[in-house]
């Protein structure tokens, strides 16, 4: 009976329809109703996503929960959905974080609250659709469509420079996406199919692979974001409302890494090998240079935004280390650690970055400032909050026992198999991460009081404790017991490595 339920379609369309319901039901006088509908919809969607884990077959790398029906028959474009061990955790991450965002926004947004909540529900459905799409055009439609609610979230509820930030965000992401569409149309012309699995099997010359890889990179590097196309992210984060920053860092950035795994590596394995040195170099620049940039930021949100770029550099590094190991040894043995570490890092960063931005949001709601200098001595008035923020700051620094350590450690161990100096430079981020995160924490929580308003701060309320506890659980769970997550990832990672180890030349 359960096997007949189109689970993925329910997870995609329930929040989208719920968002429409919120818009219809929630005028300015009906905000409480809109909030209840939005929270109920997000919780229902999260509960619907749990069977993806409980019914997941750990013994296979095949796509599961597959749905397929014709969409645009003339071009063999299908509404084709499915998840494997790589995409399933990202779908659950999306549904979980959306619940957190709805709870965190409960009483914070005063203007157009129903529209704000509806935008997040629609965005949730579109992000799940992108992770679950097995047809490249369906993926592209979801990929492009999710720009619209995020554009509105930043542009309507953002800060003073929100228009500049939204236009910059849109132009960066849209330009890269156009090149991705060109690559997909070329692949269709060569193979006559838009199915992602068929694109993986398509024979291509090195020149074709290189051009396709670069076209995909234009889209995915912006979304990660990789240096030097990262400049839109700090502006978007600073101007976005807290919920927008949380979704952007926790989920939307992961679409870039997911795109590299699902498209770039298996479609263009030889080009990925040839260009792996460049990709490793760009990843190391993001890890080390952006880490130094983060240290000097006076704005807490901007510091955490740069921190996200540095940590996502680990995700891209882990993916392309596999090719260096293969080039040096002729074997993929040991490469799986780097790829698995990359995926663990993406999922872990989703929880940690969400928590860090929410911590800033908790303080901003009280003092209406993000500047580090305006705080200091917060521990005296907000001791419970200080304890939560310390946990997340330590996780952001990569403390053993937290999820932030697991992925970074695996990527560094994988890097050692490729090159000592790559591993050494990657390891620097553990020092840099501790430097910028803990220095910020020291100044904000324990430093000299920078504003008279600090003395009047109230500690976290029940709603804030709820979402901080909900985020603390996976941060500690993955850190102390990563085995369940690694078991999910392993078959799909091994299948990916088998694909990219076979040359198309």
Secondary structure as UniProt FT lines:
FT   HELIX           2..4
FT   HELIX           7..25
FT   TURN            28..29
FT   HELIX           31..54
FT   TURN            58..59
FT   STRAND          64..72
FT   HELIX           73..75
FT   STRAND          77..83
FT   TURN            85..86
FT   HELIX           87..104
FT   TURN            105..108
FT   HELIX           113..132
FT   HELIX           136..157
FT   TURN            160..161
FT   HELIX           162..191
FT   HELIX           196..200
FT   HELIX           206..224
FT   TURN            227..228
FT   HELIX           231..239
FT   HELIX           242..247
FT   HELIX           248..252
FT   HELIX           254..259
FT   HELIX           260..265
FT   HELIX           266..267
FT   HELIX           269..274
FT   HELIX           276..295
FT   HELIX           300..329
FT   TURN            333..334
FT   HELIX           335..367
FT   HELIX           372..374
FT   HELIX           378..381
FT   HELIX           383..396
FT   TURN            397..398
FT   TURN            400..401
FT   HELIX           403..418
FT   HELIX           420..441
FT   HELIX           442..446
FT   HELIX           452..456
FT   HELIX           462..480
FT   HELIX           483..500
//
